[in-house]
């Protein structure tokens, strides 16, 4: 057993970082299902009352509500990241579990469009902001090495969850109706999240550990008081604003999400319009999510090894080009093939949609998953929750703009024109990626030099009281949640 300032490296191969990763992966399964399964709702929400529909709302209003979700998410994501940097992710894990459960249950009882705006556009947007921004960034302190693997596993779990929940949503809606579906998912997701809170810790030092992959010679991570954390965040943000990556990455994420957001929201409705059965159309979204798992898992690992620029550009280019399969003539789109899916049986899925699901899923999964690793490459171990919050803010704004634009285009022109817009958004993102700085070096490696000594990661020994030196805990009261 090796130790350093009272902190230890665990014997054997298991590290508590993998428990933290598992908790965050479960949270991502539910958190990402909010937006990834939005397309399942649209046919239900717009089915005319005369045909037995429950709501009968026009697609324009539905699109506005979905756009409101992304707008609120865009506005709140930077603040969620900031709260995570200052308060610690554990407190936000509690908030995310409560919000997810309450919001999904309330969705089950809506009857008016204004209620859908409040619950989906505001409450679930806040849920998504919390579960994706600070809780995705919360994995960083736990991994000195293999961060790419950790991020890849977390994103893959989110993709697997969305892939599994999409058909679950559709089957529950078909068999049990709207209310039972959302009450069940809300109770399960919120309850499971809250049950995991007692096992979560913000920092390895709260478990008496060093980060995974740390050597006995590495300095232990300090836990800062909220006051010190605010000072660190102010200095860090001031310096990172002078980098191109700070400004360009939110734009790139926005363009990438605008590109795939159009598809994820409208592809099921498009398939139904082309004569595909609703339950079969839901399989298309499942295919996208299944094959996105490969991209979600592989891209962070590759990014950690070769750098972010080439892999991000490649994934976004694949996303753009694959949408062209949806522009094939109706006769080609209608050609079906019997597709066996693991644990789900066989389905007669239109072949073009099947191929599209494979290729688009790979690009879509890779497009979104590199950012946490790229942030480590650009900004080291600085307080990157707020940085990631800005990038998610750009992503949500991209979704917002594209959802409104695509809804208007579909209303007055066609689905084909909306899919062309998707390709244009993704293609522009590829171009801007090429303007980024190299990810081979940190952009602001000496940012802590402008901090007061008591707020630095490693202050001079004279600044550390004897009791704190014995435990490796920072000077001042501990921030976050050490319980």
N, C-alpha and C positions, 0 to 999 in steps of 0.2 A: 504494500500500500504506500503510494507516494503522496506527499502532502505539501502544501504551499500556503503559508499564512492561515492555517486552519482549514483550508479547502482541500478536497481530495479528488483523486481520479479513481473511478470505480474499478474494482478488480474484475477480471473477466472481460467479456465482450459487450455485455449489456450496459447501456447508459440510459439514464432517465430522460435524456433528450428524445428518445424514441417514444416514450409515454406522452410527452408534450406534443410530439408530431402526430401521434394517433388521435389525441384530443382535438387538435386543430384540424385534422383531416375530417373527422366527424362533423365538426362545425361547418367546414366548407361544403360537405355534401348537402346539408340543408340550406346554407346561405346561398350557394350558387344555383340551387334548384329554383329559387324565386324568379330570376330573370330567364334562366335557360328553358324553363317550362312555360313561359308566358304564352308561347304560341299555341299551347294546348287550350288555353282559355278562349281564344278569339272565336273559333267556330261556335262555341257554346254561348258566348256573349252576344253574338250578332245573329243567331238563328231567329228568324221571324216568329212572332207570337202565333201567327196563323198556322205555322208549321209545327207548333208544339214547343216552341222555344220558351225559355224561362225569362229572358231579358229583352231580346229584340232590339238591341242598341245599334245605331249606325257605326260603321267602321271608323268614321272620322272621329267620333267621340271616344271610341275605344283607343284609337291611336293617340289621342290627346292625353288620355289617362296614363298610357304607357310612357309617353313622352314626359309627363309630369313626374313619374317615378324616376326616370333618369335625370331630370333636372334637379329634383330634390337631392338625389344621390350625388350629383356633381357638386352642388353647393355645400353639402355637409361632409364629404369625404376628407377634405383638408383638415377640418376640425376634429374628425374622428381620429385621424393620424396623430394630430397634436395631442389629443387627450391620451392616446396610447403612449406617446413619448413621455408625458408628464405623470399620469396616474398609474400606468402599468396596464397590461392587457387583461389581467384577471378580473378587474372590476367591469371592464367592457364585455367580457365573456358573459357575466351575469345579465347585463343589460341586453345583450344580443339574444340570449335564450328567452327572456321574458317577452321581448318585442316580437320575436318570431312566433312564439306560441299564441300570443294575444292577437297578432295581426292575421294569421292564417285562420284562426277560429272565427274572427269577425268577418273575414271574406265569405265564410260559409253562410252568413246571415244577411248579406247585402241584398237589397231589392231595387235601389235607385242608383243612377249613375254618379250622383254626388257622393254617395257612400263609398263607391268604388274608388273615387278620386282620393278621399280621405285615407282609406285603409291601404290601398295598393300604392297610390302615388306618394303618400307621405310616410305612413307607418312602416310599410315594407321597404321603402327606400332607405329609411333610417336603419332598419335591420341589416340590409345589405351593406350599407356603408360601414357599419360596425364589424360585421363578420368578415368582410373582405379586407379592409384596410389595416386596422391595428392588429387584427388576429392573424393576418397573413404575415405581417412584418414581425410578429412575436416570435417566430421561429429563429430569427437571426442570432440572438444572443446565445442560443443553445448549441450552435454548430461553429466550431473553429475551422473545421474542414468538412467536406461532403455536404456543404450547404445546397449545392445543385441537386444532389440526390434527395435531400429533405424537401426542398421546394417541389421537385418533380413528383415525389410521392404525394404531397399535399394536393397539388393540382390534379394529379391523376385520380385521387379519391373524389375530388369535386366532380370530375368528368364522369366517373363511374356512378356517383350518386345521381347526377342529372340523367345519365343514360337509363338507370333503373327506375328513377322516379317518373320520368316522362310516360312510359307505358303504365306505371302504377296509377298515375293521375288519370289517364284515359280510361283504364279499366274501372277504376272506382267511380268515375263520372258516369260511365255507361251502366254500371251495375247498381250503384247506390245513390247517385244524384249529387248535386252540387254541395249541399250542406254537409252531408256525411263525409265527403271527400276531404274538404278543407278543415273541418273540425278534427278529423283523425290525424291528418298530417301535422296540423298545428300542435296538437297535444303530444304527439310522438316526438317531433323535432324539438319543441321547447323543453319538454320534460327531459329528454336525453341530454341536451346541452347543459341544463342546470345540474343534473346528476354528475356531470364531469367536472364541475367547478372545484370541488374540494381537492381534486388531484392535480390541478393546474398551478404552476409557479411562473412568475415573470422572468426570473433569472436563475441560472445554475447555482449561484451563491446562496439562494434561499433554500436549497436542498443540501448545502455544504459541499457543492461540486464545482469543478471546472467545466468549461464547455466541452462538448464532444470533440475529440481530436486535439485538445490542448496538451502541451507537454508540461512537465514539472517546472520548466523554466519560464513559462508564460505567466504574465501578470494576471491575477484574478480580476474578473469584471467587478466594478464597484456598483453599489446601489445608491443612487443619489436621492436627496430630499427633493420634493417638488420644486422648491425655490432654486436649488442648484440645477435641476433639470431644465427649468425655464431659461436660466442664463445660458446653459449649453445650447439649447435649441435656438435662441436668438443669435448667438455668434455663428453657429453652424449655418443657419438659413441666410445670414448676411453674406457669407462667403460663397455658398453654393449658387446663389443667384447670378454670380459672375461666370458660371459655366454654361455652355450651349446646351448641354444635356438637360439641365434643369428646365429649360424652356421647350426644348424639342421633344423630349420623351412624353409629356402629356399630350402634345399635338399628335405624335405618332400613335399613341395608344387610342386617342380619340378617333383618328382615321381608321385604324384597324377595327375598332369596335363598331364604328359606323358601317363598315363593310360587312362584318358578319352579323350585326344586329338586324339589318334588313332581312337577311336570310332566315335567321332563327325565329323572328316574329311572324314572317309572312309565308314561309315555305309550306307550312301545313295547309293554310288557307288556299294557297296556289294549287297544291296537289289535289285538294278537294274540288276546286273549280275545274281541274283537268279530268275529273271523274274518278279519282282515287277514293276509296272508302275512308272514313274518318279514322278508324282504328288502324288501318294500314298506313295512312298518312302519318300517324304518330310514330310508327316504326321508322320512318325517314329521319325524324328528329333523334330517335334512339340510335340509329346508325351513325349520325353525325357525332353524337356524344361518345359512342363506343370507340370510334376511330380517333376521336380527339384525345383519348387517353394516351395513345402512343406519343402524340405531339407534346402533350402536357408533361409527360414523364421524361421524354428524351431531351427536349430542348433545354431545360435548366442545366442538365448534366453536361451537354455539349457546350452550352454557353460558358460554364465554369472552366472548361478546358481550352476552348479556342477563342473566347470573347463573344460579345453579344451582337455586334453589327452584322456579320455575315449570316448568322442563323436567324436573326430577327427578319432580315430582308428576305431570306429564302421562304420562311414560313408565311410571311405576308403576301409574297408573290404567288405561292401555291393557293392561298385563300382567294386571291383575286381571279386567277385563271380558272379555277374550278367552277366558279359561278357561271361560266360560259356553258356548262352542261345544261343549265336550266333554260337556256335560250334556244335549245334544239326544237325543231318542228314538233307539233302536237302528235303526229303519227309516230315519231321516234320516241317521244316521251311516254306514249301509251304502251309500248312493247314491254311485256312483263316477264319476269323470271321467278322461279320458286327459290326463295332464299331461306336456308336454314340458319336460325340464330340460336346460340347456346342457351339452354334452359327455357327457351321461349317457343320452340317448335318451328315450323316452316310457314312462310308467308309469300303470297304472290305480290311481289313488289315491282313496280316499273323499273326496268333495268337502268335507264338513265338516272333516275333518282337514287338507285342503289350505288352506282358509280360515283355520283355526286357526293353522297353521304360519306364514302370512303375518303375521297381526295380532299373535299372541303374540311372534313373532320380533322385530318392531319394538319392542314394549314391553320385552321382556326384554333386548334389546341396549342400549337406552337407559338402562334402570334401573341397570346396573352400571358404565357407562363415564364418568359425570360426576365421580366422586369425586376423582381426581387434580387436575382443574382446580378443583374447589370448594376443595380444600386450598390451592392456590395463592392463591385469592381470599380465603380466611379467614386464612391464616398466612404469606403471602408466600413468601420464599425460605428460611424456617427449615428445620431438619432434619425434614422431614415424613415420612421413612421410617417412624418409629415411630408417627406419627399414622395413616398409611395401614395399618400393621400392625394397629392396634386396630380399624380399620374392617373389614379382612379377617377379623380374629378374630370380629367380630360376624357377618359373612357366613357364615363356616364354622359358627358355633354355630347360626345359623338353619337351615342345611342339616342339621345334626346332629339338631336337635329335630324338624324337619319330616319327615325321613326315617324316624325311629322312629315318630312319630305317624301318618304316612300308612301305614306298613307295618302297624301294629296296626289302623288303621281299615279298610284293605283286607282284612285277614285276617278281621275279625269283622263288618264292615258291607259296604262296597262301594267301588268306585273313585269313584263319584259323590260320596260323602261326603268322600273325600280331596281331590277337586278343589274342593269348597266350602271346605274348610279353606285351600287355596291362595288362593282369592279373598279370604278373611278376612285372611290375613297381609298380602297386598299392599295391601288397603284400609286397614288400620291404619297401614301405612307412609306412605300418602298423608297421613293426618291428622297424623302426627308431623312430616312435612316442613314443614307450615305453621307449626310452632313454632320453626323455625330462625331465627337472626339473618339479617339481610340479607347477601347476598354482594357488595354494592356497595362494601364497605370492609373493610380488614384489621381483624381483631379485636384483635391485640396488636402493633401496628406498632413499638412501642419496646421490645420484649422484650430487645434486646441491651444496653440501658442498664444492666442489672444484672450484666453480664458483666465480668470483669477485662479490662483494655484489650487484653492480648495475645491474648484469645480472641474479640475482635470482628472483624466483617467488614472494617472499615476503622479500625485503630488509628491513633493520632497518628503522624506521620512519625518522631518520635524513637524510637518503639518498634520500627521496622523496620530491621534491620541493612543497611548499604549493599549487600551482595551480594544480599540478598533483595529490596531495592527495585529492583535492576536486572532481576530476573527476574519480579517479581510473585508470588513464592512466599512463603508465610507464614513468620513467625518460628517456628523449631522444625522438627523433622523432619516430612517430608510423610507424611500418613496415606494410607490406601487403597493402591492399586497403581499406581505411576507408570510401570511398565515397559511 
